Amino acid sequence: MGVSSAWVITTARLRMTPVGYWDLPDLIRLKGDPRAFAFMLGGVRGPLQVAEELAHDIQDWGRFGYGMWSVRGHRGKFLGMTALMHRPDGRGVALRFAFMPEARGAGLASEATSAALNYAHEVAGLEHVVAVAREENFASRAVLGAIGMSQVGDFYRDGNLLFIYQSVRRRYPE
């Protein structure tokens, strides 16, 4: 299966492409780094788990027309990932993101997640998108607020307080 050009997102500083097997080494680095992935659902992953997840992530694009993007600078340097994924707890399609530690602090996560959220509503036609962030993950919570997501609830998982954010597609009168 080829990558549809409709699935590729280009922003001022980023190029976001649906993940493929060529992204495996970069994803192993990202998902294996506790500085980047400790707060993610399921935590840090080993290489085999990353490869298994990547196979599912590739299939999601064919099934849904959305999934995980590899986020790179315009010169091709891998910076991180952002995704629209079905949450295993049934809360709906969630916006997820993780960036390499050296790519943080420059607004790249906000740029990528904003583009992904726009894609969710305007291209994929999703009415409602959620995101979940741990109470102590101030950086992710700041990104979610900066892109216009609203905190709408919370829950506990494994002794951690998690906040639920949402974005609802705006309807404009015709």
C-alpha positions in Angstrom: 0.0 0.0 0.0 1.4 3.4 -0.9 1.1 6.6 1.1 -1.7 8.9 0.0 -0.5 12.5 -0.5 -3.7 13.5 1.4 -2.2 11.9 4.5 1.0 14.0 4.4 1.0 17.2 6.4 3.5 20.0 5.9 3.8 22.9 8.3 6.2 25.9 8.5 8.9 23.7 10.1 7.7 20.1 9.8 6.8 17.3 7.4 4.5 14.7 8.9 4.2 11.4 7.0 2.3 8.3 7.8 4.6 5.8 9.5 6.2 3.0 7.5 8.7 0.3 8.2 11.5 2.7 7.3 10.7 4.6 10.5 11.3 1.6 12.8 14.9 2.6 13.9 13.7 6.1 14.8 10.6 4.8 16.6 12.7 2.3 18.6 14.9 5.2 19.8 11.8 7.3 20.6 9.7 4.7 22.3 12.6 3.2 24.1 13.7 6.5 25.7 12.1 7.0 29.1 12.6 10.8 28.7 10.3 10.7 25.7 7.9 7.8 26.4 7.6 7.2 30.2 4.3 9.1 30.4 2.7 7.4 27.4 0.0 4.8 27.8 1.9 1.5 28.2 5.2 3.3 28.9 8.6 2.6 27.4 8.7 -0.2 24.8 11.3 -2.7 23.7 12.2 -3.1 20.0 9.9 -6.1 19.4 6.9 -4.3 20.9 7.7 -1.2 18.7 7.8 -3.3 15.6 4.5 -5.0 16.5 2.9 -1.7 17.1 4.2 -0.3 13.9 2.6 -3.0 11.9 -0.8 -2.1 13.5 -0.1 1.7 13.0 0.5 1.1 9.3 -2.8 -0.9 9.0 -4.7 1.9 10.7 -4.0 4.3 7.8 -5.7 1.8 5.4 -8.6 1.2 7.8 -9.4 4.7 9.0 -7.5 7.2 6.9 -5.6 8.4 9.9 -3.1 7.0 12.4 0.5 7.8 13.4 2.7 10.3 11.7 6.5 10.4 11.8 7.4 14.0 12.4 10.6 15.3 10.7 12.2 18.6 10.1 12.2 19.7 6.4 15.8 18.4 6.1 14.6 14.9 7.2 15.7 14.8 10.8 13.4 12.6 12.9 11.9 14.7 15.7 9.1 12.6 17.1 5.6 11.3 16.4 2.0 12.5 16.6 -1.0 10.3 16.1 -4.8 9.9 16.0 -5.5 6.6 17.6 -8.4 4.7 19.0 -8.0 4.5 22.8 -8.2 1.0 24.2 -10.4 2.3 27.1 -13.2 3.3 24.7 -12.9 7.0 25.2 -12.7 7.6 21.4 -10.0 8.7 19.0 -7.1 10.3 20.9 -4.5 12.8 19.9 -1.1 11.4 21.0 2.4 12.8 20.6 6.0 12.3 21.8 9.1 14.1 20.8 12.8 13.3 21.2 14.2 15.2 24.2 16.5 17.3 21.9 13.5 18.4 19.9 11.6 20.0 22.8 11.2 23.6 23.8 10.9 25.1 20.4 7.1 24.7 19.9 7.4 21.7 17.5 4.9 19.6 19.5 2.3 22.4 19.4 2.9 22.8 15.7 2.6 19.1 14.9 -0.4 18.5 17.2 -2.3 21.5 15.9 -1.8 20.2 12.4 -2.9 16.7 13.4 -6.0 18.1 15.2 -6.9 20.1 12.1 -6.5 17.0 10.0 -8.8 15.1 12.4 -11.6 17.5 12.1 -11.2 18.8 8.5 -9.9 15.8 6.6 -10.8 12.7 8.6 -14.2 14.3 9.6 -13.9 13.4 13.3 -16.4 15.3 15.3 -14.7 14.6 18.7 -11.1 14.1 19.6 -9.7 13.4 23.1 -6.3 13.5 24.6 -5.1 12.3 28.0 -2.2 13.6 30.0 -0.9 12.8 33.5 -1.3 15.5 36.1 2.5 15.9 36.4 3.1 16.1 32.6 2.9 19.9 32.5 4.6 20.1 29.1 1.9 17.9 27.4 -0.9 19.7 29.2 0.5 23.0 28.0 0.6 21.8 24.4 -3.0 20.5 24.6 -4.2 23.8 26.0 -2.2 25.8 23.5 -3.9 24.0 20.5 -7.4 24.7 21.9 -8.3 21.5 23.6 -10.3 21.9 26.8 -9.9 19.9 30.0 -13.2 18.1 30.6 -12.6 15.4 33.2 -10.1 13.2 35.0 -9.6 9.6 36.1 -7.1 7.5 37.9 -5.0 4.7 36.4 -2.3 2.8 38.2 -2.4 5.4 41.0 -1.8 8.3 38.6 -4.3 11.2 38.1 -4.9 11.7 34.4 -6.7 14.7 32.8 -9.0 14.2 29.8 -9.0 16.9 27.1 -11.3 17.2 24.2 -11.7 19.1 20.9 -15.1 19.2 19.2 -15.3 20.1 15.5 -16.6 23.6 15.0 -19.7 24.0 12.8 -20.0 27.1 10.7 -23.4 28.3 9.5 -23.8 28.0 5.8 
